[in-house]
Amino acid sequence: MQQLEDIMHKEMSRKEFLATVGFGMASLFGFSTVLRFLFGKGQQASRGSMASSGYGSSSYGGNK
């Protein structure tokens, strides 16, 4: 906790602050997740790409 307090009381420029926050987020969530978020390479499931067989593939009990 002392390290966090030291960082919070350190004077820094906007550029240093953004770099520190960015590195902290990348450390927390993982670098690959942050890069995927920044560059929009995440896969998003759509109803059209769902499997045509298996549990939930038929319209029994509801409309598709």
PDB file of N, CA, C, O and CB in Angstrom:
ATOM      1  N   MET A   1       0.809  -1.194   0.000  1.00  0.00           N
ATOM      2  CA  MET A   1       0.000   0.000   0.000  1.00  0.00           C
ATOM      3  C   MET A   1       0.852   1.257   0.000  1.00  0.00           C
ATOM      4  O   MET A   1       0.433   2.296  -0.511  1.00  0.00           O
ATOM      5  CB  MET A   1      -0.920  -0.001   1.186  1.00  0.00           C
ATOM      6  N   GLN A   2       2.020   1.168   0.559  1.00  0.00           N
ATOM      7  CA  GLN A   2       2.911   2.321   0.604  1.00  0.00           C
ATOM      8  C   GLN A   2       3.308   2.744  -0.807  1.00  0.00           C
ATOM      9  O   GLN A   2       3.449   3.936  -1.079  1.00  0.00           O
ATOM     10  CB  GLN A   2       4.161   2.004   1.439  1.00  0.00           C
ATOM     11  N   GLN A   3       3.489   1.771  -1.709  1.00  0.00           N
ATOM     12  CA  GLN A   3       3.856   2.094  -3.095  1.00  0.00           C
ATOM     13  C   GLN A   3       2.746   2.876  -3.781  1.00  0.00           C
ATOM     14  O   GLN A   3       3.013   3.832  -4.509  1.00  0.00           O
ATOM     15  CB  GLN A   3       4.163   0.812  -3.888  1.00  0.00           C
ATOM     16  N   LEU A   4       1.506   2.472  -3.550  1.00  0.00           N
ATOM     17  CA  LEU A   4       0.378   3.180  -4.136  1.00  0.00           C
ATOM     18  C   LEU A   4       0.294   4.603  -3.602  1.00  0.00           C
ATOM     19  O   LEU A   4       0.031   5.543  -4.352  1.00  0.00           O
ATOM     20  CB  LEU A   4      -0.924   2.433  -3.857  1.00  0.00           C
ATOM     21  N   GLU A   5       0.513   4.750  -2.336  1.00  0.00           N
ATOM     22  CA  GLU A   5       0.483   6.080  -1.733  1.00  0.00           C
ATOM     23  C   GLU A   5       1.600   6.954  -2.289  1.00  0.00           C
ATOM     24  O   GLU A   5       1.399   8.144  -2.531  1.00  0.00           O
ATOM     25  CB  GLU A   5       0.599   5.981  -0.208  1.00  0.00           C
ATOM     26  N   ASP A   6       2.775   6.367  -2.492  1.00  0.00           N
ATOM     27  CA  ASP A   6       3.895   7.117  -3.076  1.00  0.00           C
ATOM     28  C   ASP A   6       3.562   7.583  -4.488  1.00  0.00           C
ATOM     29  O   ASP A   6       3.881   8.711  -4.864  1.00  0.00           O
ATOM     30  CB  ASP A   6       5.168   6.256  -3.094  1.00  0.00           C
ATOM     31  N   ILE A   7       2.924   6.719  -5.265  1.00  0.00           N
ATOM     32  CA  ILE A   7       2.544   7.086  -6.637  1.00  0.00           C
ATOM     33  C   ILE A   7       1.495   8.188  -6.629  1.00  0.00           C
ATOM     34  O   ILE A   7       1.539   9.099  -7.457  1.00  0.00           O
ATOM     35  CB  ILE A   7       2.012   5.858  -7.401  1.00  0.00           C
ATOM     36  N   MET A   8       0.559   8.109  -5.704  1.00  0.00           N
ATOM     37  CA  MET A   8      -0.505   9.104  -5.643  1.00  0.00           C
ATOM     38  C   MET A   8       0.004  10.488  -5.256  1.00  0.00           C
ATOM     39  O   MET A   8      -0.584  11.494  -5.653  1.00  0.00           O
ATOM     40  CB  MET A   8      -1.561   8.663  -4.665  1.00  0.00           C
ATOM     41  N   HIS A   9       1.081  10.552  -4.493  1.00  0.00           N
ATOM     42  CA  HIS A   9       1.611  11.840  -4.043  1.00  0.00           C
ATOM     43  C   HIS A   9       2.720  12.370  -4.949  1.00  0.00           C
ATOM     44  O   HIS A   9       3.195  13.489  -4.755  1.00  0.00           O
ATOM     45  CB  HIS A   9       2.132  11.715  -2.630  1.00  0.00           C
ATOM     46  N   LYS A  10       3.130  11.587  -5.924  1.00  0.00           N
ATOM     47  CA  LYS A  10       4.189  12.002  -6.838  1.00  0.00           C
ATOM     48  C   LYS A  10       3.639  12.998  -7.854  1.00  0.00           C
ATOM     49  O   LYS A  10       2.574  12.777  -8.432  1.00  0.00           O
ATOM     50  CB  LYS A  10       4.805  10.779  -7.556  1.00  0.00           C
ATOM     51  N   GLU A  11       4.359  14.084  -8.069  1.00  0.00           N
ATOM     52  CA  GLU A  11       3.955  15.042  -9.095  1.00  0.00           C
ATOM     53  C   GLU A  11       4.393  14.500 -10.441  1.00  0.00           C
ATOM     54  O   GLU A  11       5.518  14.029 -10.604  1.00  0.00           O
ATOM     55  CB  GLU A  11       4.564  16.459  -8.834  1.00  0.00           C
ATOM     56  N   MET A  12       3.470  14.575 -11.420  1.00  0.00           N
ATOM     57  CA  MET A  12       3.785  14.076 -12.754  1.00  0.00           C
ATOM     58  C   MET A  12       2.994  14.861 -13.782  1.00  0.00           C
ATOM     59  O   MET A  12       1.962  15.462 -13.486  1.00  0.00           O
ATOM     60  CB  MET A  12       3.482  12.565 -12.870  1.00  0.00           C
ATOM     61  N   SER A  13       3.510  14.836 -14.992  1.00  0.00           N
ATOM     62  CA  SER A  13       2.828  15.518 -16.085  1.00  0.00           C
ATOM     63  C   SER A  13       1.638  14.679 -16.545  1.00  0.00           C
ATOM     64  O   SER A  13       1.471  13.538 -16.116  1.00  0.00           O
ATOM     65  CB  SER A  13       3.802  15.783 -17.264  1.00  0.00           C
ATOM     66  N   ARG A  14       0.828  15.243 -17.403  1.00  0.00           N
ATOM     67  CA  ARG A  14      -0.321  14.519 -17.944  1.00  0.00           C
ATOM     68  C   ARG A  14       0.134  13.280 -18.702  1.00  0.00           C
ATOM     69  O   ARG A  14      -0.485  12.220 -18.602  1.00  0.00           O
ATOM     70  CB  ARG A  14      -1.149  15.429 -18.863  1.00  0.00           C
ATOM     71  N   LYS A  15       1.214  13.417 -19.458  1.00  0.00           N
ATOM     72  CA  LYS A  15       1.741  12.289 -20.231  1.00  0.00           C
ATOM     73  C   LYS A  15       2.181  11.153 -19.303  1.00  0.00           C
ATOM     74  O   LYS A  15       1.886   9.986 -19.561  1.00  0.00           O
ATOM     75  CB  LYS A  15       2.924  12.746 -21.113  1.00  0.00           C
ATOM     76  N   GLU A  16       2.878  11.496 -18.237  1.00  0.00           N
ATOM     77  CA  GLU A  16       3.307  10.479 -17.275  1.00  0.00           C
ATOM     78  C   GLU A  16       2.117   9.836 -16.574  1.00  0.00           C
ATOM     79  O   GLU A  16       2.114   8.630 -16.325  1.00  0.00           O
ATOM     80  CB  GLU A  16       4.250  11.092 -16.240  1.00  0.00           C
ATOM     81  N   PHE A  17       1.097  10.648 -16.254  1.00  0.00           N
ATOM     82  CA  PHE A  17      -0.097  10.123 -15.608  1.00  0.00           C
ATOM     83  C   PHE A  17      -0.816   9.123 -16.512  1.00  0.00           C
ATOM     84  O   PHE A  17      -1.184   8.036 -16.065  1.00  0.00           O
ATOM     85  CB  PHE A  17      -1.038  11.266 -15.229  1.00  0.00           C
ATOM     86  N   LEU A  18      -1.018   9.487 -17.783  1.00  0.00           N
ATOM     87  CA  LEU A  18      -1.702   8.592 -18.708  1.00  0.00           C
ATOM     88  C   LEU A  18      -0.910   7.305 -18.930  1.00  0.00           C
ATOM     89  O   LEU A  18      -1.492   6.226 -19.044  1.00  0.00           O
ATOM     90  CB  LEU A  18      -1.939   9.296 -20.039  1.00  0.00           C
ATOM     91  N   ALA A  19       0.405   7.419 -18.991  1.00  0.00           N
ATOM     92  CA  ALA A  19       1.236   6.224 -19.148  1.00  0.00           C
ATOM     93  C   ALA A  19       1.120   5.326 -17.917  1.00  0.00           C
ATOM     94  O   ALA A  19       1.041   4.104 -18.049  1.00  0.00           O
ATOM     95  CB  ALA A  19       2.711   6.616 -19.386  1.00  0.00           C
ATOM     96  N   THR A  20       1.109   5.915 -16.732  1.00  0.00           N
ATOM     97  CA  THR A  20       0.982   5.145 -15.494  1.00  0.00           C
ATOM     98  C   THR A  20      -0.374   4.454 -15.409  1.00  0.00           C
ATOM     99  O   THR A  20      -0.451   3.277 -15.057  1.00  0.00           O
ATOM    100  CB  THR A  20       1.183   6.053 -14.279  1.00  0.00           C
ATOM    101  N   VAL A  21      -1.441   5.181 -15.729  1.00  0.00           N
ATOM    102  CA  VAL A  21      -2.782   4.598 -15.698  1.00  0.00           C
ATOM    103  C   VAL A  21      -2.913   3.508 -16.755  1.00  0.00           C
ATOM    104  O   VAL A  21      -3.492   2.455 -16.491  1.00  0.00           O
ATOM    105  CB  VAL A  21      -3.852   5.684 -15.916  1.00  0.00           C
ATOM    106  N   GLY A  22      -2.382   3.751 -17.942  1.00  0.00           N
ATOM    107  CA  GLY A  22      -2.433   2.749 -19.006  1.00  0.00           C
ATOM    108  C   GLY A  22      -1.700   1.479 -18.638  1.00  0.00           C
ATOM    109  O   GLY A  22      -2.190   0.377 -18.886  1.00  0.00           O
ATOM    110  N   PHE A  23      -0.538   1.627 -18.051  1.00  0.00           N
ATOM    111  CA  PHE A  23       0.226   0.452 -17.630  1.00  0.00           C
ATOM    112  C   PHE A  23      -0.494  -0.296 -16.518  1.00  0.00           C
ATOM    113  O   PHE A  23      -0.482  -1.526 -16.477  1.00  0.00           O
ATOM    114  CB  PHE A  23       1.628   0.861 -17.167  1.00  0.00           C
ATOM    115  N   GLY A  24      -1.122   0.456 -15.613  1.00  0.00           N
ATOM    116  CA  GLY A  24      -1.882  -0.185 -14.532  1.00  0.00           C
ATOM    117  C   GLY A  24      -3.071  -0.969 -15.058  1.00  0.00           C
ATOM    118  O   GLY A  24      -3.339  -2.076 -14.589  1.00  0.00           O
ATOM    119  N   MET A  25      -3.789  -0.408 -16.029  1.00  0.00           N
ATOM    120  CA  MET A  25      -4.925  -1.117 -16.615  1.00  0.00           C
ATOM    121  C   MET A  25      -4.470  -2.352 -17.375  1.00  0.00           C
ATOM    122  O   MET A  25      -5.097  -3.408 -17.300  1.00  0.00           O
ATOM    123  CB  MET A  25      -5.709  -0.193 -17.543  1.00  0.00           C
ATOM    124  N   ALA A  26      -3.368  -2.207 -18.110  1.00  0.00           N
ATOM    125  CA  ALA A  26      -2.846  -3.353 -18.847  1.00  0.00           C
ATOM    126  C   ALA A  26      -2.408  -4.456 -17.889  1.00  0.00           C
ATOM    127  O   ALA A  26      -2.591  -5.639 -18.177  1.00  0.00           O
ATOM    128  CB  ALA A  26      -1.672  -2.928 -19.740  1.00  0.00           C
ATOM    129  N   SER A  27      -1.842  -4.081 -16.774  1.00  0.00           N
ATOM    130  CA  SER A  27      -1.438  -5.080 -15.782  1.00  0.00           C
ATOM    131  C   SER A  27      -2.640  -5.749 -15.143  1.00  0.00           C
ATOM    132  O   SER A  27      -2.617  -6.949 -14.868  1.00  0.00           O
ATOM    133  CB  SER A  27      -0.572  -4.439 -14.707  1.00  0.00           C
ATOM    134  N   LEU A  28      -3.688  -4.978 -14.907  1.00  0.00           N
ATOM    135  CA  LEU A  28      -4.874  -5.496 -14.249  1.00  0.00           C
ATOM    136  C   LEU A  28      -5.682  -6.420 -15.159  1.00  0.00           C
ATOM    137  O   LEU A  28      -6.085  -7.505 -14.740  1.00  0.00           O
ATOM    138  CB  LEU A  28      -5.741  -4.351 -13.779  1.00  0.00           C
ATOM    139  N   PHE A  29      -5.916  -6.000 -16.392  1.00  0.00           N
ATOM    140  CA  PHE A  29      -6.775  -6.755 -17.304  1.00  0.00           C
ATOM    141  C   PHE A  29      -6.012  -7.675 -18.245  1.00  0.00           C
ATOM    142  O   PHE A  29      -6.607  -8.563 -18.857  1.00  0.00           O
ATOM    143  CB  PHE A  29      -7.599  -5.810 -18.110  1.00  0.00           C
ATOM    144  N   GLY A  30      -4.729  -7.480 -18.366  1.00  0.00           N
ATOM    145  CA  GLY A  30      -3.942  -8.266 -19.303  1.00  0.00           C
ATOM    146  C   GLY A  30      -3.674  -7.456 -20.560  1.00  0.00           C
ATOM    147  O   GLY A  30      -4.550  -6.754 -21.064  1.00  0.00           O
ATOM    148  N   PHE A  31      -2.474  -7.565 -21.046  1.00  0.00           N
ATOM    149  CA  PHE A  31      -2.074  -6.758 -22.194  1.00  0.00           C
ATOM    150  C   PHE A  31      -2.853  -7.124 -23.455  1.00  0.00           C
ATOM    151  O   PHE A  31      -3.179  -6.242 -24.250  1.00  0.00           O
ATOM    152  CB  PHE A  31      -0.589  -6.916 -22.444  1.00  0.00           C
ATOM    153  N   SER A  32      -3.155  -8.405 -23.654  1.00  0.00           N
ATOM    154  CA  SER A  32      -3.874  -8.799 -24.869  1.00  0.00           C
ATOM    155  C   SER A  32      -5.290  -8.238 -24.882  1.00  0.00           C
ATOM    156  O   SER A  32      -5.789  -7.846 -25.937  1.00  0.00           O
ATOM    157  CB  SER A  32      -3.916 -10.323 -24.992  1.00  0.00           C
ATOM    158  N   THR A  33      -5.943  -8.196 -23.724  1.00  0.00           N
ATOM    159  CA  THR A  33      -7.299  -7.648 -23.641  1.00  0.00           C
ATOM    160  C   THR A  33      -7.291  -6.152 -23.946  1.00  0.00           C
ATOM    161  O   THR A  33      -8.160  -5.662 -24.668  1.00  0.00           O
ATOM    162  CB  THR A  33      -7.903  -7.904 -22.243  1.00  0.00           C
ATOM    163  N   VAL A  34      -6.327  -5.434 -23.408  1.00  0.00           N
ATOM    164  CA  VAL A  34      -6.234  -3.996 -23.648  1.00  0.00           C
ATOM    165  C   VAL A  34      -5.950  -3.727 -25.128  1.00  0.00           C
ATOM    166  O   VAL A  34      -6.547  -2.825 -25.715  1.00  0.00           O
ATOM    167  CB  VAL A  34      -5.133  -3.364 -22.761  1.00  0.00           C
ATOM    168  N   LEU A  35      -5.054  -4.491 -25.730  1.00  0.00           N
ATOM    169  CA  LEU A  35      -4.763  -4.301 -27.151  1.00  0.00           C
ATOM    170  C   LEU A  35      -5.985  -4.610 -28.012  1.00  0.00           C
ATOM    171  O   LEU A  35      -6.262  -3.892 -28.973  1.00  0.00           O
ATOM    172  CB  LEU A  35      -3.587  -5.184 -27.575  1.00  0.00           C
ATOM    173  N   ARG A  36      -6.717  -5.672 -27.677  1.00  0.00           N
ATOM    174  CA  ARG A  36      -7.927  -6.006 -28.417  1.00  0.00           C
ATOM    175  C   ARG A  36      -8.952  -4.878 -28.304  1.00  0.00           C
ATOM    176  O   ARG A  36      -9.622  -4.545 -29.282  1.00  0.00           O
ATOM    177  CB  ARG A  36      -8.524  -7.328 -27.902  1.00  0.00           C
ATOM    178  N   PHE A  37      -9.072  -4.296 -27.119  1.00  0.00           N
ATOM    179  CA  PHE A  37     -10.011  -3.193 -26.914  1.00  0.00           C
ATOM    180  C   PHE A  37      -9.593  -1.969 -27.733  1.00  0.00           C
ATOM    181  O   PHE A  37     -10.433  -1.328 -28.365  1.00  0.00           O
ATOM    182  CB  PHE A  37     -10.097  -2.830 -25.417  1.00  0.00           C
ATOM    183  N   LEU A  38      -8.309  -1.647 -27.721  1.00  0.00           N
ATOM    184  CA  LEU A  38      -7.829  -0.458 -28.419  1.00  0.00           C
ATOM    185  C   LEU A  38      -7.949  -0.584 -29.924  1.00  0.00           C
ATOM    186  O   LEU A  38      -8.285   0.390 -30.598  1.00  0.00           O
ATOM    187  CB  LEU A  38      -6.397  -0.185 -28.049  1.00  0.00           C
ATOM    188  N   PHE A  39      -7.680  -1.760 -30.465  1.00  0.00           N
ATOM    189  CA  PHE A  39      -7.658  -1.931 -31.915  1.00  0.00           C
ATOM    190  C   PHE A  39      -8.921  -2.584 -32.464  1.00  0.00           C
ATOM    191  O   PHE A  39      -9.011  -2.817 -33.669  1.00  0.00           O
ATOM    192  CB  PHE A  39      -6.467  -2.749 -32.306  1.00  0.00           C
ATOM    193  N   GLY A  40      -9.903  -2.886 -31.604  1.00  0.00           N
ATOM    194  CA  GLY A  40     -11.185  -3.389 -32.056  1.00  0.00           C
ATOM    195  C   GLY A  40     -11.136  -4.752 -32.713  1.00  0.00           C
ATOM    196  O   GLY A  40     -11.918  -5.018 -33.626  1.00  0.00           O
ATOM    197  N   LYS A  41     -10.250  -5.613 -32.283  1.00  0.00           N
ATOM    198  CA  LYS A  41     -10.118  -6.938 -32.891  1.00  0.00           C
ATOM    199  C   LYS A  41     -10.892  -7.999 -32.132  1.00  0.00           C
ATOM    200  O   LYS A  41     -10.733  -9.186 -32.419  1.00  0.00           O
ATOM    201  CB  LYS A  41      -8.663  -7.332 -32.968  1.00  0.00           C
ATOM    202  N   GLY A  42     -11.724  -7.614 -31.174  1.00  0.00           N
ATOM    203  CA  GLY A  42     -12.480  -8.581 -30.385  1.00  0.00           C
ATOM    204  C   GLY A  42     -13.569  -9.233 -31.218  1.00  0.00           C
ATOM    205  O   GLY A  42     -14.186  -8.582 -32.062  1.00  0.00           O
ATOM    206  N   GLN A  43     -13.805 -10.504 -30.985  1.00  0.00           N
ATOM    207  CA  GLN A  43     -14.856 -11.208 -31.690  1.00  0.00           C
ATOM    208  C   GLN A  43     -16.155 -11.020 -30.930  1.00  0.00           C
ATOM    209  O   GLN A  43     -16.204 -11.179 -29.711  1.00  0.00           O
ATOM    210  CB  GLN A  43     -14.516 -12.709 -31.854  1.00  0.00           C
ATOM    211  N   GLN A  44     -17.181 -10.687 -31.644  1.00  0.00           N
ATOM    212  CA  GLN A  44     -18.485 -10.521 -31.038  1.00  0.00           C
ATOM    213  C   GLN A  44     -19.413 -11.544 -31.652  1.00  0.00           C
ATOM    214  O   GLN A  44     -19.504 -11.655 -32.875  1.00  0.00           O
ATOM    215  CB  GLN A  44     -19.025  -9.079 -31.229  1.00  0.00           C
ATOM    216  N   ALA A  45     -20.099 -12.287 -30.812  1.00  0.00           N
ATOM    217  CA  ALA A  45     -21.012 -13.316 -31.293  1.00  0.00           C
ATOM    218  C   ALA A  45     -22.268 -12.656 -31.846  1.00  0.00           C
ATOM    219  O   ALA A  45     -22.781 -11.692 -31.277  1.00  0.00           O
ATOM    220  CB  ALA A  45     -21.367 -14.316 -30.162  1.00  0.00           C
ATOM    221  N   SER A  46     -22.742 -13.175 -32.936  1.00  0.00           N
ATOM    222  CA  SER A  46     -23.992 -12.699 -33.507  1.00  0.00           C
ATOM    223  C   SER A  46     -24.927 -13.880 -33.665  1.00  0.00           C
ATOM    224  O   SER A  46     -24.490 -15.031 -33.669  1.00  0.00           O
ATOM    225  CB  SER A  46     -23.759 -11.986 -34.867  1.00  0.00           C
ATOM    226  N   ARG A  47     -26.194 -13.601 -33.793  1.00  0.00           N
ATOM    227  CA  ARG A  47     -27.170 -14.680 -33.892  1.00  0.00           C
ATOM    228  C   ARG A  47     -26.969 -15.487 -35.164  1.00  0.00           C
ATOM    229  O   ARG A  47     -27.281 -16.678 -35.185  1.00  0.00           O
ATOM    230  CB  ARG A  47     -28.586 -14.121 -33.847  1.00  0.00           C
ATOM    231  N   GLY A  48     -26.462 -14.879 -36.212  1.00  0.00           N
ATOM    232  CA  GLY A  48     -26.256 -15.586 -37.460  1.00  0.00           C
ATOM    233  C   GLY A  48     -25.098 -16.559 -37.408  1.00  0.00           C
ATOM    234  O   GLY A  48     -25.048 -17.492 -38.209  1.00  0.00           O
ATOM    235  N   SER A  49     -24.186 -16.374 -36.508  1.00  0.00           N
ATOM    236  CA  SER A  49     -23.015 -17.240 -36.444  1.00  0.00           C
ATOM    237  C   SER A  49     -23.176 -18.384 -35.455  1.00  0.00           C
ATOM    238  O   SER A  49     -22.222 -19.121 -35.205  1.00  0.00           O
ATOM    239  CB  SER A  49     -21.805 -16.432 -36.081  1.00  0.00           C
ATOM    240  N   MET A  50     -24.369 -18.544 -34.887  1.00  0.00           N
ATOM    241  CA  MET A  50     -24.588 -19.604 -33.916  1.00  0.00           C
ATOM    242  C   MET A  50     -24.649 -20.950 -34.625  1.00  0.00           C
ATOM    243  O   MET A  50     -24.989 -21.027 -35.806  1.00  0.00           O
ATOM    244  CB  MET A  50     -25.879 -19.352 -33.114  1.00  0.00           C
ATOM    245  N   ALA A  51     -24.324 -21.985 -33.908  1.00  0.00           N
ATOM    246  CA  ALA A  51     -24.331 -23.327 -34.472  1.00  0.00           C
ATOM    247  C   ALA A  51     -25.743 -23.730 -34.871  1.00  0.00           C
ATOM    248  O   ALA A  51     -26.717 -23.310 -34.246  1.00  0.00           O
ATOM    249  CB  ALA A  51     -23.750 -24.335 -33.474  1.00  0.00           C
ATOM    250  N   SER A  52     -25.848 -24.552 -35.922  1.00  0.00           N
ATOM    251  CA  SER A  52     -27.168 -24.967 -36.383  1.00  0.00           C
ATOM    252  C   SER A  52     -27.598 -26.284 -35.754  1.00  0.00           C
ATOM    253  O   SER A  52     -28.676 -26.791 -36.068  1.00  0.00           O
ATOM    254  CB  SER A  52     -27.178 -25.088 -37.893  1.00  0.00           C
ATOM    255  N   SER A  53     -26.785 -26.841 -34.882  1.00  0.00           N
ATOM    256  CA  SER A  53     -27.166 -28.063 -34.179  1.00  0.00           C
ATOM    257  C   SER A  53     -26.741 -27.947 -32.723  1.00  0.00           C
ATOM    258  O   SER A  53     -25.873 -27.148 -32.374  1.00  0.00           O
ATOM    259  CB  SER A  53     -26.530 -29.316 -34.843  1.00  0.00           C
ATOM    260  N   GLY A  54     -27.377 -28.770 -31.873  1.00  0.00           N
ATOM    261  CA  GLY A  54     -27.030 -28.747 -30.465  1.00  0.00           C
ATOM    262  C   GLY A  54     -28.117 -28.104 -29.638  1.00  0.00           C
ATOM    263  O   GLY A  54     -29.177 -27.740 -30.147  1.00  0.00           O
ATOM    264  N   TYR A  55     -27.841 -27.973 -28.368  1.00  0.00           N
ATOM    265  CA  TYR A  55     -28.820 -27.431 -27.435  1.00  0.00           C
ATOM    266  C   TYR A  55     -29.187 -26.001 -27.827  1.00  0.00           C
ATOM    267  O   TYR A  55     -28.308 -25.162 -28.023  1.00  0.00           O
ATOM    268  CB  TYR A  55     -28.275 -27.472 -25.993  1.00  0.00           C
ATOM    269  N   GLY A  56     -30.471 -25.732 -27.939  1.00  0.00           N
ATOM    270  CA  GLY A  56     -30.923 -24.392 -28.261  1.00  0.00           C
ATOM    271  C   GLY A  56     -30.953 -24.079 -29.740  1.00  0.00           C
ATOM    272  O   GLY A  56     -31.223 -22.940 -30.123  1.00  0.00           O
ATOM    273  N   SER A  57     -30.679 -25.070 -30.587  1.00  0.00           N
ATOM    274  CA  SER A  57     -30.638 -24.788 -32.021  1.00  0.00           C
ATOM    275  C   SER A  57     -32.007 -24.835 -32.674  1.00  0.00           C
ATOM    276  O   SER A  57     -32.200 -24.264 -33.747  1.00  0.00           O
ATOM    277  CB  SER A  57     -29.728 -25.761 -32.706  1.00  0.00           C
ATOM    278  N   SER A  58     -32.963 -25.510 -32.040  1.00  0.00           N
ATOM    279  CA  SER A  58     -34.303 -25.594 -32.639  1.00  0.00           C
ATOM    280  C   SER A  58     -35.190 -24.502 -32.068  1.00  0.00           C
ATOM    281  O   SER A  58     -34.880 -23.908 -31.036  1.00  0.00           O
ATOM    282  CB  SER A  58     -34.937 -26.987 -32.391  1.00  0.00           C
ATOM    283  N   SER A  59     -36.286 -24.248 -32.747  1.00  0.00           N
ATOM    284  CA  SER A  59     -37.209 -23.222 -32.279  1.00  0.00           C
ATOM    285  C   SER A  59     -38.284 -23.799 -31.372  1.00  0.00           C
ATOM    286  O   SER A  59     -39.287 -23.136 -31.108  1.00  0.00           O
ATOM    287  CB  SER A  59     -37.852 -22.523 -33.456  1.00  0.00           C
ATOM    288  N   TYR A  60     -38.095 -25.011 -30.895  1.00  0.00           N
ATOM    289  CA  TYR A  60     -39.060 -25.649 -29.990  1.00  0.00           C
ATOM    290  C   TYR A  60     -39.196 -24.816 -28.728  1.00  0.00           C
ATOM    291  O   TYR A  60     -38.204 -24.556 -28.047  1.00  0.00           O
ATOM    292  CB  TYR A  60     -38.625 -27.100 -29.640  1.00  0.00           C
ATOM    293  N   GLY A  61     -40.378 -24.405 -28.417  1.00  0.00           N
ATOM    294  CA  GLY A  61     -40.612 -23.628 -27.205  1.00  0.00           C
ATOM    295  C   GLY A  61     -40.422 -22.148 -27.378  1.00  0.00           C
ATOM    296  O   GLY A  61     -40.497 -21.406 -26.399  1.00  0.00           O
ATOM    297  N   GLY A  62     -40.182 -21.695 -28.572  1.00  0.00           N
ATOM    298  CA  GLY A  62     -40.009 -20.259 -28.771  1.00  0.00           C
ATOM    299  C   GLY A  62     -39.741 -19.938 -30.216  1.00  0.00           C
ATOM    300  O   GLY A  62     -39.575 -20.829 -31.049  1.00  0.00           O
ATOM    301  N   ASN A  63     -39.700 -18.667 -30.503  1.00  0.00           N
ATOM    302  CA  ASN A  63     -39.440 -18.206 -31.876  1.00  0.00           C
ATOM    303  C   ASN A  63     -37.976 -17.853 -32.032  1.00  0.00           C
ATOM    304  O   ASN A  63     -37.332 -17.390 -31.091  1.00  0.00           O
ATOM    305  CB  ASN A  63     -40.325 -16.988 -32.231  1.00  0.00           C
ATOM    306  N   LYS A  64     -37.470 -18.070 -33.197  1.00  0.00           N
ATOM    307  CA  LYS A  64     -36.086 -17.671 -33.488  1.00  0.00           C
ATOM    308  C   LYS A  64     -36.077 -16.410 -34.299  1.00  0.00           C
ATOM    309  O   LYS A  64     -35.008 -15.908 -34.648  1.00  0.00           O
ATOM    310  CB  LYS A  64     -35.330 -18.778 -34.230  1.00  0.00           C
TER     311      LYS A  64
END
